[in-house]
Amino acid sequence: MTNQMFEKVQKALETIRPYLMADGGDVELVNVSDEGIVEVRLTGACSDCPMSQMTLRAGVERALIREIPGIRRVEAVN
């Protein structure tokens, strides 16, 4: 992973973060692989929310894939 790609993902997450924080949650960037796999940690209310997988796919993943060429998937890690 390049620092530039990590920074692009971090910047894109900043646009998503206010929506998560409005519900008491947040997202932390863990890693971006050379294959375009982004690893994030959902925190706060998002960490144990039953809808967190939907938030991850429909919100976080969709936004990152739309904003950053080369991103293929977003995975939640503990």
Backbone as CSV, one residue per row, in Angstrom:
resi,resn,N_x,N_y,N_z,CA_x,CA_y,CA_z,C_x,C_y,C_z
1,MET,0.842,-1.186,0.000,0.000,0.000,0.000,0.882,1.243,0.000
2,THR,0.458,2.204,-0.739,1.204,3.461,-0.770,0.612,4.430,0.248
3,ASN,1.454,5.324,0.721,0.971,6.352,1.641,-0.084,7.218,0.976
4,GLN,0.078,7.441,-0.325,-0.864,8.281,-1.056,-2.256,7.637,-1.058
5,MET,-2.323,6.330,-1.287,-3.614,5.640,-1.297,-4.231,5.665,0.103
6,PHE,-3.421,5.436,1.132,-3.896,5.476,2.517,-4.504,6.843,2.813
7,GLU,-3.820,7.894,2.379,-4.304,9.259,2.619,-5.599,9.541,1.854
8,LYS,-5.721,9.024,0.632,-6.963,9.203,-0.141,-8.136,8.538,0.565
9,VAL,-7.901,7.328,1.069,-8.969,6.610,1.777,-9.328,7.349,3.051
10,GLN,-8.318,7.805,3.768,-8.554,8.555,5.010,-9.399,9.804,4.735
11,LYS,-9.080,10.507,3.659,-9.819,11.721,3.298,-11.263,11.379,2.924
12,ALA,-11.465,10.292,2.186,-12.819,9.879,1.811,-13.618,9.476,3.046
13,LEU,-12.968,8.831,4.004,-13.663,8.440,5.237,-14.124,9.661,6.020
14,GLU,-13.395,10.764,5.904,-13.785,11.996,6.593,-15.153,12.493,6.123
15,THR,-15.511,12.204,4.872,-16.808,12.637,4.365,-17.942,11.753,4.886
16,ILE,-17.612,10.533,5.260,-18.600,9.575,5.766,-18.769,9.699,7.285
17,ARG,-17.693,10.037,7.938,-17.632,10.069,9.410,-18.775,10.842,10.078
18,PRO,-19.178,12.019,9.594,-20.270,12.745,10.279,-21.576,11.954,10.356
19,TYR,-21.856,11.154,9.332,-23.082,10.349,9.349,-23.008,9.257,10.408
20,LEU,-21.850,8.655,10.557,-21.668,7.626,11.587,-21.714,8.250,12.981
21,MET,-21.077,9.408,13.122,-21.026,10.071,14.425,-22.413,10.541,14.868
22,ALA,-23.268,10.859,13.914,-24.628,11.282,14.250,-25.390,10.171,14.976
23,ASP,-24.993,8.935,14.727,-25.615,7.789,15.392,-24.750,7.226,16.518
24,GLY,-23.713,7.969,16.904,-22.865,7.553,18.019,-21.747,6.605,17.642
25,GLY,-21.458,6.473,16.349,-20.404,5.566,15.904,-19.270,6.303,15.227
26,ASP,-18.332,5.529,14.717,-17.197,6.089,13.994,-16.530,4.963,13.215
27,VAL,-15.577,5.328,12.371,-14.829,4.358,11.589,-13.352,4.725,11.659
28,GLU,-12.512,3.706,11.803,-11.071,3.897,11.903,-10.407,3.106,10.774
29,LEU,-9.558,3.753,10.002,-8.841,3.087,8.921,-7.693,2.272,9.499
30,VAL,-7.654,0.981,9.163,-6.617,0.086,9.665,-5.556,-0.156,8.607
31,ASN,-5.988,-0.494,7.382,-5.029,-0.855,6.340,-5.670,-0.719,4.967
32,VAL,-4.826,-0.483,3.962,-5.236,-0.527,2.565,-4.219,-1.415,1.863
33,SER,-4.684,-2.540,1.319,-3.754,-3.475,0.676,-3.468,-3.051,-0.757
34,ASP,-2.411,-3.617,-1.327,-2.059,-3.345,-2.714,-3.132,-3.859,-3.671
35,GLU,-3.961,-4.785,-3.204,-5.035,-5.354,-4.024,-6.318,-4.524,-3.968
36,GLY,-6.313,-3.428,-3.229,-7.487,-2.567,-3.149,-8.483,-2.977,-2.083
37,ILE,-8.024,-3.738,-1.091,-8.878,-4.139,0.024,-8.629,-3.170,1.180
38,VAL,-9.692,-2.522,1.633,-9.602,-1.566,2.735,-10.094,-2.247,4.002
39,GLU,-9.301,-2.195,5.055,-9.698,-2.737,6.353,-10.007,-1.575,7.285
40,VAL,-11.201,-1.629,7.867,-11.620,-0.592,8.802,-12.113,-1.228,10.090
41,ARG,-12.100,-0.436,11.137,-12.649,-0.857,12.426,-13.811,0.071,12.739
42,LEU,-14.992,-0.503,12.891,-16.154,0.287,13.297,-16.099,0.428,14.812
43,THR,-16.301,1.649,15.299,-16.180,1.902,16.733,-17.444,2.574,17.259
44,GLY,-17.487,2.736,18.563,-18.643,3.360,19.202,-19.883,2.520,18.998
45,ALA,-20.998,3.163,18.742,-22.267,2.459,18.561,-22.220,1.522,17.355
46,CYS,-21.357,1.809,16.375,-21.267,0.968,15.174,-20.619,-0.385,15.463
47,SER,-19.839,-0.477,16.516,-19.097,-1.720,16.768,-20.005,-2.896,17.085
48,ASP,-21.152,-2.662,17.709,-22.029,-3.778,18.048,-23.451,-3.601,17.513
49,CYS,-23.595,-2.731,16.533,-24.912,-2.497,15.935,-25.269,-3.638,14.990
50,PRO,-26.507,-4.132,15.069,-26.916,-5.211,14.169,-26.931,-4.786,12.694
51,MET,-26.953,-3.501,12.440,-26.977,-3.007,11.060,-25.576,-2.647,10.549
52,SER,-24.543,-2.973,11.302,-23.193,-2.538,10.934,-22.733,-3.095,9.590
53,GLN,-23.104,-4.321,9.242,-22.700,-4.858,7.935,-23.347,-4.085,6.792
54,MET,-24.591,-3.683,6.992,-25.255,-2.887,5.973,-24.593,-1.511,5.853
55,THR,-24.253,-0.924,6.981,-23.551,0.362,6.980,-22.221,0.229,6.259
56,LEU,-21.526,-0.860,6.531,-20.221,-1.090,5.922,-20.351,-1.204,4.408
57,ARG,-21.279,-2.011,3.921,-21.431,-2.243,2.473,-22.102,-1.073,1.762
58,ALA,-23.258,-0.668,2.249,-24.055,0.345,1.548,-23.502,1.751,1.732
59,GLY,-22.839,1.993,2.848,-22.325,3.333,3.119,-20.844,3.463,2.838
60,VAL,-20.047,2.820,3.665,-18.594,2.992,3.612,-18.020,2.438,2.304
61,GLU,-18.325,1.181,1.998,-17.739,0.561,0.809,-18.163,1.290,-0.466
62,ARG,-19.440,1.562,-0.588,-19.937,2.230,-1.797,-19.256,3.586,-1.990
63,ALA,-19.124,4.349,-0.918,-18.500,5.678,-1.021,-17.031,5.579,-1.427
64,LEU,-16.314,4.630,-0.828,-14.887,4.511,-1.146,-14.667,4.038,-2.574
65,ILE,-15.457,3.064,-3.023,-15.313,2.568,-4.399,-15.646,3.671,-5.401
66,ARG,-16.646,4.467,-5.096,-17.045,5.564,-5.983,-15.964,6.653,-6.039
67,GLU,-15.350,6.944,-4.897,-14.407,8.053,-4.813,-12.982,7.715,-5.246
68,ILE,-12.573,6.457,-5.056,-11.162,6.126,-5.242,-11.007,4.950,-6.208
69,PRO,-10.464,5.213,-7.389,-10.204,4.114,-8.328,-9.233,3.107,-7.705
70,GLY,-9.508,1.850,-7.904,-8.621,0.805,-7.387,-9.108,0.160,-6.109
71,ILE,-10.066,0.772,-5.431,-10.631,0.155,-4.225,-11.643,-0.892,-4.677
72,ARG,-11.474,-2.124,-4.179,-12.337,-3.223,-4.593,-13.312,-3.664,-3.517
73,ARG,-12.897,-3.572,-2.255,-13.737,-4.095,-1.185,-13.331,-3.450,0.134
74,VAL,-14.306,-3.395,1.062,-14.048,-2.910,2.412,-14.414,-4.023,3.377
75,GLU,-13.518,-4.300,4.313,-13.746,-5.339,5.312,-13.614,-4.739,6.708
76,ALA,-14.456,-5.230,7.606,-14.369,-4.814,9.013,-13.437,-5.767,9.742
77,VAL,-12.563,-5.210,10.554,-11.662,-6.001,11.403,-11.869,-5.590,12.850
78,ASN,-11.470,-6.448,13.759,-11.597,-6.141,15.193,-10.342,-5.513,15.732
